[in-house]
């Protein structure tokens, strides 16, 4: 080959010159086409083609809605409330809530999106729990990119196209913008193959997802009839919020039909009532008994098989020691009280010989019963009254 320079001309005879401006225009055109293709692809894979309601099974022992799952994780996990709960019950709960499953926070936030739903039958170990959320559009793109990581491997599962995330020990699947994840492959397959009659009604799911209150979790827990509390209570509806120094839990229990029938003579005309405001403290309970303490005791004796929880035992305590014993005093004072009840644990009294809990409580009562109650209290029978006065001199 020779080194003779060559000049190329257009059909009009003008030489063709290569310029940097032309190259930049071509590169910009290619980049624009690439970005357009990317946004079209991102929009296509993030279409909301499968609503969340398509994968929510019914019935399950636990059905919970997490309105702020992504942003509330660390607040709940770092709360000091866990220190006051028996560790045998919640030993691993804070770590499990804050676990990132091998992902940074910004990715978790996009994968969870806003409100999420959790369903499970094994409430003790959560081995079959299914987590269902509606990803953001960015989350859909991130999930597709994560498929190229070695930690994410495919599982054909008979055409269901599951995936397994090794760092988090989770199986997951994506349908449109809906993400389903579970530690159990079988539970995830079951959620993906629900027939219409096994799904929660779409309107119920839409209402649950749209009602985003201040609570961290709300839902329904159906108790097994073979468990202790399950013999009396059929289900418990709850709403809970955990802050740095306190937790608020609201519960509403539904009795089993046979228990409700046995309690009908006592609570048959009972209606929803406003609970009294609880006292300030780390742990507070507020309740409405629906009647007096003695009436509640008699009602519970009809459904709870305990030798000490009987109407006869209550009367025996009332007569004990000719009405002057501690048991007679308590039954006489507490019997006509109700229906409002408040009990708060305010800490530990370290001034005693051994630390004891400091409790404060109150019971509602009728104003006209106050004079009757004061007259009923026994006379201490003291012959004299002693008066003591303590003074303190700062200099001595």
Secondary structure by P-SEA (a helix, b strand, c coil): ccccbbbbbccccbbbbbbaaaaaaaaaaaaaaaaaaaaaaaaaaacccccccccccccccbbbbbcccccaaaaaaacccccccccccccaaaaaaaccccccaaaaaaaaccbbbbbbcccccccbbbbbbbbcaaaaaaaaaacccccbbbbccccccccccccccccccccccbbbbcccaaaaaaaacccccccccaaaaaaaaaccccccbbbbbbbbccccccccccbbbbcccccccbbbbbbbbbccaaaaaaaccccccccbbbbcccccccbbbbbbccccaaaaaaaaaaccccccccaaaaaaaaaccccccaaaaaaaaacccccbbbbbbcccccccccbbbbbbbbbbbbccaaaaaaaacccccccbbbbbbbbbbccc
